[in-house]
Structures are given as C-alpha cells and as structure tokens.
Amino acid sequence: MCELDAILLEDNTRQLVMESVTKVMVDGDSIELIGILGDRTTLKGAIKLIDFSKGEIVILSK
C-alpha cells in the first residue's frame, strides 16, 4: 500500500500535518485527509504536489 505524509506549505514554511495518509478527498478548498487507522484531518487549501517517490502530498494553505 502507498501511504503519504501530508505537508502544509504556509509562507514558505513546511509543516507535517499527518503521516500515513491513504485517502484524500477534495471539496472546493476543503481537503480531508484520512489516515491508515481511520484518523481524519480537514484543511483549507489547495493541493500543490503529490510525489509518490517521496511519499508526500504538499498542500498550499489558504
């Protein structure tokens, strides 16, 4: 299984917001991240990059 670390990018600062993300659901500027154990986090922003080779998703903060 491929899991991603979610990184929030705000003012050129990277912050890890969630590890082991297995599902990403987008509704407008709302992004819901769901982890391997079912934990959930919702952010306001836009997806900038999904890099499977690095195992990360980068989200621009709004």
N, CA and C of each residue as an Amber inpcrd file, in Angstrom:
protein
   186
   0.8430000  -1.1780000   0.0000000   0.0000000   0.0000000   0.0000000
   0.8870000   1.2410000   0.0000000   0.4150000   2.2750000  -0.6500000
   1.1700000   3.5190000  -0.7300000   0.5620000   4.5400000   0.2250000
   1.3390000   4.9760000   1.1780000   0.8910000   5.9770000   2.1380000
   1.7200000   7.2290000   1.9590000   1.1220000   8.3630000   2.2560000
   1.7780000   9.6510000   2.0620000   1.8380000  10.4290000   3.3720000
   2.8480000  11.2770000   3.4880000   2.8940000  12.2700000   4.5530000
   2.2940000  13.5520000   3.9840000   1.4000000  14.1920000   4.7280000
   0.7850000  15.4370000   4.2920000   1.5780000  16.6070000   4.8640000
   2.0320000  17.4740000   3.9650000   2.8280000  18.6460000   4.3270000
   2.0130000  19.8890000   4.0120000   1.8590000  20.7910000   4.9840000
   1.1900000  22.0590000   4.7730000   2.2510000  23.1140000   4.4940000
   2.1200000  23.8060000   3.3790000   3.0670000  24.8480000   2.9870000
   2.4110000  26.1980000   3.2240000   2.9800000  26.9670000   4.1650000
   2.4400000  28.2750000   4.5240000   3.5950000  29.2510000   4.6950000
   3.5970000  30.3050000   3.8760000   4.6740000  31.3090000   3.9160000
   6.0460000  30.6540000   3.7720000   6.1860000  29.7430000   2.8090000
   7.4320000  29.0150000   2.5330000   7.9190000  28.1580000   3.6950000
   7.0330000  27.8740000   4.6500000   7.3570000  27.0020000   5.7760000
   6.5790000  25.7030000   5.6200000   7.2950000  24.5770000   5.6990000
   6.6750000  23.2520000   5.5780000   6.3730000  22.6970000   6.9670000
   5.1350000  22.2370000   7.1580000   4.7310000  21.6540000   8.4350000
   4.0660000  20.3080000   8.1700000   4.5570000  19.2710000   8.8150000
   3.9470000  17.9540000   8.7110000   2.6220000  17.9730000   9.4680000
   1.5160000  17.6900000   8.7730000   0.2140000  17.7150000   9.4360000
  -0.3660000  16.3230000   9.6530000   0.0980000  15.3330000   8.8500000
  -0.4100000  13.9830000   9.0500000   0.5060000  12.9790000   8.3630000
   0.7370000  11.8670000   9.0200000   1.5250000  10.7790000   8.4450000
   0.5840000   9.6560000   8.0180000   1.0590000   8.8090000   7.1390000
   0.3370000   7.6010000   6.7030000  -1.0490000   7.8960000   6.1450000
  -1.1430000   8.9090000   5.2820000  -2.4030000   9.2530000   4.6200000
  -2.6710000   8.2330000   3.5170000  -3.8780000   7.6740000   3.5240000
  -4.2400000   6.6900000   2.5000000  -5.3460000   7.1800000   1.5770000
  -6.0670000   8.2340000   1.9890000  -7.1470000   8.7590000   1.1590000
  -7.1970000  10.2750000   1.2870000  -7.4130000  10.9560000   0.1440000
  -7.5410000  12.4150000   0.1110000  -8.8410000  12.7380000  -0.6070000
  -9.7030000  13.5070000   0.0560000 -10.9660000  13.9170000  -0.5600000
 -10.9970000  15.4410000  -0.6230000 -11.2930000  15.9670000  -1.8150000
 -11.2870000  17.4080000  -2.0450000 -12.7030000  17.8720000  -2.3570000
 -13.1240000  18.9430000  -1.6790000 -14.4200000  19.5740000  -1.9380000
 -14.1900000  21.0790000  -1.9260000 -13.9990000  21.6730000  -3.1040000
 -13.6760000  23.0930000  -3.1910000 -12.2980000  23.3320000  -2.6090000
 -12.2070000  24.2000000  -1.5970000 -10.9090000  24.4500000  -0.9630000
 -10.7460000  23.6660000   0.3420000 -11.6520000  22.7320000   0.5930000
 -11.5680000  21.8730000   1.7700000 -10.9410000  20.5360000   1.3740000
  -9.9000000  20.1470000   2.0890000  -9.1940000  18.9000000   1.8070000
  -9.2540000  18.0290000   3.0580000  -9.8650000  16.8530000   2.9260000
  -9.9470000  15.9190000   4.0390000  -8.9220000  14.8130000   3.8290000
  -8.0870000  14.6100000   4.8270000  -7.0600000  13.5760000   4.8060000
  -7.4990000  12.4560000   5.7330000  -7.3890000  11.2210000   5.2570000
  -7.7690000  10.0730000   6.0640000  -6.5560000   9.1590000   6.1870000
  -6.2110000   8.8270000   7.4180000  -5.0320000   8.0170000   7.6920000
  -5.3070000   6.5310000   7.6540000  -4.2390000   5.7690000   7.7280000
  -4.3070000   4.3130000   7.6430000  -5.1530000   3.7080000   8.7620000
  -5.2230000   4.3780000   9.9080000  -6.0150000   3.8720000  11.0350000
  -7.3870000   4.5240000  11.1320000  -7.7670000   5.3050000  10.0910000
  -9.0770000   5.9420000  10.0740000  -9.1200000   7.3330000  10.6720000
  -7.9890000   7.8450000  11.1570000  -7.9640000   9.1980000  11.6930000
  -8.1750000  10.1920000  10.5500000  -8.7890000  11.3320000  10.8660000
  -9.1500000  12.3210000   9.8450000  -8.6930000  13.7130000  10.2360000
  -8.2810000  14.4720000   9.2250000  -7.9180000  15.8770000   9.3900000
  -8.4630000  16.6200000   8.1890000  -9.0630000  17.7930000   8.4270000
  -9.5710000  18.6200000   7.3360000  -8.8280000  19.9470000   7.3370000
  -8.3730000  20.3540000   6.1450000  -7.6240000  21.5950000   5.9670000
  -8.2770000  22.4450000   4.8970000  -8.0440000  23.7490000   4.9490000
  -8.4300000  24.6510000   3.8680000  -7.1710000  24.9140000   3.0520000
  -7.2580000  24.7000000   1.7490000  -6.0920000  24.9400000   0.9160000
  -6.2650000  24.3360000  -0.4590000  -5.1380000  24.1730000  -1.1320000
  -5.1210000  23.6030000  -2.4750000  -3.9370000  22.6570000  -2.5860000
  -4.1190000  21.5590000  -3.2870000  -3.0270000  20.6140000  -3.4770000
  -2.0320000  21.1970000  -4.4720000  -0.7840000  21.2860000  -4.0600000
   0.2660000  21.7820000  -4.9370000   0.9740000  20.6260000  -5.6310000
   1.2190000  19.5430000  -4.8940000   2.0380000  18.4620000  -5.4240000
   1.7170000  17.1560000  -4.7120000   1.6700000  16.0750000  -5.4720000
   1.6330000  14.7300000  -4.9110000   2.8350000  14.0140000  -5.4960000
   3.7680000  13.6140000  -4.6350000   5.0090000  12.9780000  -5.0870000
   5.1020000  11.5930000  -4.4450000   4.7760000  10.5670000  -5.2340000
   4.7850000   9.2070000  -4.7000000   6.1990000   8.7060000  -4.4400000
   7.1870000   9.2190000  -5.1870000   8.5620000   8.7720000  -4.9540000
   9.0890000   9.2790000  -3.6070000   8.6170000  10.4510000  -3.1560000
   8.9920000  10.9720000  -1.8410000   7.9700000  10.5840000  -0.7790000
   6.8090000  10.1060000  -1.2280000   5.7670000   9.7210000  -0.2830000
   5.1330000  10.9070000   0.4090000   4.8730000  11.9980000  -0.3590000
   4.2790000  13.1610000   0.2810000   3.2860000  13.8560000  -0.6290000
   2.3450000  14.5270000   0.0340000   1.3990000  15.4150000  -0.6240000
   1.6250000  16.7910000  -0.0040000   1.7980000  17.7970000  -0.8530000
   2.0430000  19.1740000  -0.3870000   0.7880000  19.9810000  -0.6300000
   0.3030000  20.6370000   0.4260000  -0.9280000  21.4140000   0.3800000
  -0.5860000  22.8820000   0.6730000  -1.0350000  23.7740000  -0.2270000
  -0.8500000  25.2050000  -0.0080000  -1.9380000  25.6910000   0.9290000
  -1.5490000  26.3640000   1.9920000  -2.5070000  26.8730000   2.9730000
  -3.2860000  28.0470000   2.3930000  -4.5540000  28.1560000   2.7780000
  -5.3870000  29.3110000   2.3800000  -5.7510000  30.1150000   3.5790000
